[in-house]
Amino acid sequence: MATAATPVSAYDGGLSDPVRESQTVFRAVMDAMARPGTVQRVPALTRPPKPLYPVTGAVIATLADADTPVWLDAALAKTEDVRDWVVFHTGAPVTQHQSEAAFAVVAAPNTLSALNGFSLGSQEYPDRSTTIVLQVQTLEDGPALEFEGPGIDGRIALRAHPLPQHFAAQWRGNRLAFPRGVDLILAAPDGVAALPRSARLIAPEA
């Protein structure tokens, strides 16, 4: 699926109707969190610099603000246009430290080897953990992983690709830290899915 053209500068390509469009994106993300593993369609509402997808840009533009530091993976941090775009359209500071991030944006999930390198929150304040936005090529055509837990009717198969290294082991470790742990938002070219820390992985990739 083709993505929109790269904007001329970091000042371009944001939400054109921030109130209405951010509400649309926020509802999609909340529905994805409430029903883990389901795919929620999101239109291409932003035009961020590559390699960010329009959907990824819309998610971070909706969720991040001046009080939520954002961490960018190496594929994004090396691009000054991406850093400038995120700062301008969210007001969020960009941090180099994973443990300080309220949100992390990962354009190359297969290079992410340690989910527990991010903030897992505390027993008293589990909500202070990092939410990781993983940019994936697909939510429906990758190898199936089955999950169960709150918001899931029985079991659900998620077919996102690519995922972080040794994902099954990493996610099981994340689940063992509950109520601490990171939450994942998976952003594809045409929609989002989510894996909150409460989702339990049943079967690893076959």
Buried (B, 14 or more C-beta within 10 A) or exposed (E): EEBBEBBEEBEBBBBEEEEEBBEBBBEBBEBBBEBBBBBBEBBBBBBBBEBBBBBBBBBBBBBBEEEBBBBBBEBBBEBEBBBBBBBBBBEBBBBEEBEBBBBBBBBBBEEBEEBBBBBBBEEEEBEEBBBBBBBBBBBBEBEEBBBBBEBBEEEBEBBBBBBBBEBEEBBEBBBEBBBBBBBBBBBBBBBBBBBBBBBBBEEBEE
